[in-house]
Amino acid sequence: MEKKPYDGPILEIDKLSISFFTRLREIPAVMDFSASIMPGEALGIVGESGCGKSTVALGVMQDLGVNGRIVGGSIKFKGEEMNTMSPERLRDIRGSEIAMIYQEPMASLNPAMRIAEQLMEVPMIHEGVSRDVAYQRALEVVTDVKLPDPARILKSYPHQLSGGQQQRIVIAMALMSKPSLLILDEPTTALDVTVEAAVVELVKDLGKKYGTSMLFISHNLGLVLETCDRICVMYSGEAVERGSIEDVFDDMQHPYTQALFRSIPLPGADKNARPLVAIPGNFPLPHERPVGCNFGPRCDYFQEGRCDQGYISMVQVKGGERHQTRCLRNTEIDWNAPITLGETKEKAPIGEVVLKMDNLKKYYEVAANALFGGGDKKVVKANETLSFEARESETLAIVGESGCGKSTFAKVLMGLETATSGQILFDGRDIGSTAIADRNTKTVADIQMVFQNPFDTLNPSMTVGRQIMRALEIFKIGKNDAERRDRMLTLLDLVKLPRAFADRMPRQLSGGQKQRVGIARAFAGDARIVVADEPVSALDVSVQAAVTDLLMEIQREHKTTLLFISHDLSIVRYLSDRVMVMYLGHVVEIGSTDAVFSPPYHPYTEALLSAVPIADTKIKKKHVVLEGDIPSAMNPPPGCPFQTRCNWKSKVALGLCEKEVPPMRTMAEGHQIKCHLPDTELATMEPVIKMAAE
């Protein structure tokens, strides 16, 4: 059954308004939202969490649940009004014409069915094809999404695949019926950057191959730049600016778009000379939106008596084709004015070595048959001979994909696990084999951790103040409750939270505020080493800027050693003094940030740099896509851990990479690479990230 080509807009949303109804009130989630997508076009919707971008997608799918209702406007799919379609017509369209890919792949897969059955269902139900035809099509689509050994994958169950493979299966499922419109809701948030790069590449190629139009929802501006033709920026339920990628990125015409760009670390940002600018204030709750412009209370260009009066509509930007903004003052503002710099901060000089790791190994023993505990024991080599030093006032970034051993190493440092062999010297004392229960109070207070997810680290039934005071009690700080209360209030000042928050419960705080409480608690005992494990990856970009700035400021004041674990290389480049790159338990490269970000690199570092999406149209990147998935630490490849995915292996003497783990080589002072590539080859490496003019 061939679909007839359609030459009008595939999707036309006009003045769409969606509300959710609670017993108390109507909560407007999306107001006056318009957008259109032409055949083969990709539209990106960006904005922070809570701005209504996913609600728009669910509105298009007509899947708003019991409380959600479309209260105004229209949604047309290929010219047909969706708001008045019968349930039968909607069901026909949903699987075959419009497909949606969600953030969490496992939510779309049935854990009890083999992959083949799940894929074959789509054409069998929607097009009534036979099992054989459906199987052939499943095989073709799984090959299209570049999965290794498609026949084996089709026989597998979802739990037997990695996260990146599951997400590819979900994309394959969406493409089974060759839909005209593909809606992607943050499809790569849960994936590693190198896997994300491969999935994004794949989505673009398939969009071209099948001529599919796409609605791509993301909070990552760099990702939208790489995947979409047009962009729509949302703030608090409204579209505030829309246009082509070039129009919006190079000639932004809304203060919120400008503020978003100023809060992300683009190449050239520097934590001391050119710090990021966080957006002041907080996102308004849907029932507390201001009169007039929603962004008014946080805007640098706000004018009383104008911006806070009545409804503000979208206006056409002069000279831009289909470029519109929701700003009264867009023609009066000098958008190219240089950014007013905050005060330039002096960096505290880097001091003596505080922490030294020497050949640290951490192995886990697991039963080969983990379910019943029988059978041989297998060893998981989580960390292999890690050696490095960290100094006072220094930020050392630890970078790598999930499964590379960075969180295991953090656990050993914290004393939550003990080392298998090797040493961790803190002020010259070996603490690697001392579990946290056996460490003295001073050591525990000195080495603290800020976790990735602020929601999991606070006790929901205890006030914020009480939780910080509890840490002070454990660290034996303050003689009595009054002294501890004073210290707790000072800590709230330190993390720039109002003192009134001491009496609040965690549920009354936003994600960024909870993360600040986590930081206050980590610094309660004047910690000397703070391990920050992806501390901003769960936060919105504008909040990220404020939290990273806060960590830097506390570091300057307290001379803290910061170990910053992250997979986001743009934040790492902005924050860190030195970078350590890990792969499958090994340190494959270590050096100053400048050395690690300019060639020669370890081939894995090169791939990581190429994978990071950068929200700047003037940047040209060398294109490196890694084949395959990360091997398991239970069954690592022989020789160099990276050899199964390396693009440079052919340049090395035959068989060397497969046989021997490469030695650590010193390239320049303090810059080391674990690689077999000869110096002549390393010398030919080109920079991955270049300005277009270079």
Secondary structure as GFF3:
##gff-version 3
##sequence-region A 1 694
A	DSSP	beta_strand	11	21	.	.	.	ID=ss1
A	DSSP	beta_strand	26	37	.	.	.	ID=ss2
A	DSSP	beta_strand	42	46	.	.	.	ID=ss3
A	DSSP	alpha_helix	53	60	.	.	.	ID=ss4
A	DSSP	beta_strand	68	77	.	.	.	ID=ss5
A	DSSP	beta_strand	80	81	.	.	.	ID=ss6
A	DSSP	alpha_helix	87	96	.	.	.	ID=ss7
A	DSSP	beta_strand	98	101	.	.	.	ID=ss8
A	DSSP	three_ten_helix	105	108	.	.	.	ID=ss9
A	DSSP	alpha_helix	115	127	.	.	.	ID=ss10
A	DSSP	alpha_helix	131	144	.	.	.	ID=ss11
A	DSSP	alpha_helix	150	155	.	.	.	ID=ss12
A	DSSP	three_ten_helix	158	160	.	.	.	ID=ss13
A	DSSP	alpha_helix	163	175	.	.	.	ID=ss14
A	DSSP	beta_strand	181	185	.	.	.	ID=ss15
A	DSSP	alpha_helix	193	210	.	.	.	ID=ss16
A	DSSP	beta_strand	213	218	.	.	.	ID=ss17
A	DSSP	alpha_helix	221	227	.	.	.	ID=ss18
A	DSSP	beta_strand	230	235	.	.	.	ID=ss19
A	DSSP	beta_strand	238	244	.	.	.	ID=ss20
A	DSSP	alpha_helix	245	250	.	.	.	ID=ss21
A	DSSP	alpha_helix	255	262	.	.	.	ID=ss22
A	DSSP	three_ten_helix	286	288	.	.	.	ID=ss23
A	DSSP	three_ten_helix	296	298	.	.	.	ID=ss24
A	DSSP	beta_strand	315	316	.	.	.	ID=ss25
A	DSSP	beta_strand	324	325	.	.	.	ID=ss26
A	DSSP	beta_strand	353	369	.	.	.	ID=ss27
A	DSSP	beta_strand	374	391	.	.	.	ID=ss28
A	DSSP	beta_strand	395	399	.	.	.	ID=ss29
A	DSSP	alpha_helix	406	414	.	.	.	ID=ss30
A	DSSP	beta_strand	421	426	.	.	.	ID=ss31
A	DSSP	beta_strand	429	430	.	.	.	ID=ss32
A	DSSP	three_ten_helix	436	438	.	.	.	ID=ss33
A	DSSP	alpha_helix	441	446	.	.	.	ID=ss34
A	DSSP	beta_strand	447	450	.	.	.	ID=ss35
A	DSSP	alpha_helix	464	474	.	.	.	ID=ss36
A	DSSP	alpha_helix	481	494	.	.	.	ID=ss37
A	DSSP	three_ten_helix	499	503	.	.	.	ID=ss38
A	DSSP	three_ten_helix	506	508	.	.	.	ID=ss39
A	DSSP	alpha_helix	511	522	.	.	.	ID=ss40
A	DSSP	beta_strand	529	533	.	.	.	ID=ss41
A	DSSP	alpha_helix	541	558	.	.	.	ID=ss42
A	DSSP	beta_strand	561	566	.	.	.	ID=ss43
A	DSSP	alpha_helix	569	575	.	.	.	ID=ss44
A	DSSP	beta_strand	578	583	.	.	.	ID=ss45
A	DSSP	beta_strand	586	592	.	.	.	ID=ss46
A	DSSP	alpha_helix	593	596	.	.	.	ID=ss47
A	DSSP	alpha_helix	603	611	.	.	.	ID=ss48
A	DSSP	beta_strand	619	621	.	.	.	ID=ss49
A	DSSP	three_ten_helix	649	651	.	.	.	ID=ss50
A	DSSP	alpha_helix	656	659	.	.	.	ID=ss51
A	DSSP	beta_strand	664	668	.	.	.	ID=ss52
A	DSSP	beta_strand	671	674	.	.	.	ID=ss53
A	DSSP	alpha_helix	679	682	.	.	.	ID=ss54
A	DSSP	beta_strand	689	691	.	.	.	ID=ss55
###
